[in-house]
Amino acid sequence: MKTIFRLLLQILFRFRAYDMDALKTPGPVTFTSASGKLAVARAAGLLNIRLLRDNHDGTATYAIDLAH
């Protein structure tokens, strides 16, 4: 099954050239996640995340700067 899957991927992506470039955003990207998890993100090496506000419903709004 893995061989068939790999062959299918080779056929599908044979003529496509992908070039990854750095993501550029005009400012920080905000997202909502579980509250109290900033320390977990920092421990995982995501030092460019900051807490914007605690929503007092078990969630918090965070911002990540993708330029760094």
N, C-alpha and C positions, 0 to 999 in steps of 0.2 A: 504494500500500500504506500509506503514512504517513497519507493522508487517511482511509482505512478505520479504521486504528488509532485515530486521534484521535476519529473519530466514535464508535467503540465505547467509548472512555474517557468521552466526554461522556455517553453513554447510561447507562453503568454507574454513574457517580458524580454524576449529575444531582441526585438527591434526598438526597445525603449531605453533611452539613456537617461539615467537619473543623476542629478547633481544636487547634492544637499548644500544649502546655503544657510547662513545664520538667520534666525528669525528676527525681523526688525519690527518693533511696535513703537508707536509714538509715545508711549508711556507705560506705566506698570499695568499688568493684567490683573483684574480682580476676580476672585472666585469665592464661593461659599463652601465651607466644609465643617466638620465637627469642631466644636470649640475646645480649647485647651490642647491643641496638637502642634503648636508652634515649636515646642521643644523637641518633639519627635521629628519634625522636618529639619530642624537645625542639626540634630544628631545624625540624620541621614545625609548631611552634607549640603542641604539646600539653604545656604546662608543668605540668599537674596529674597527671602520671603519675610513679610512683616504683617503683623496683626493690624487691621484697620479698626475693627469694632467687634465686640461681642454682642450678638443679637439677643441674648438672654432667652433663647429657646432651644439651646443645645447646639446651635450653630454659631459660626463666627465668619466674618468677612476678612479675607486675607488679600494681600497684593504681592505679586511676584514680578521682579524686574528682569525681563528676559534678555536685556542688553548686557547683563553681567554674567 
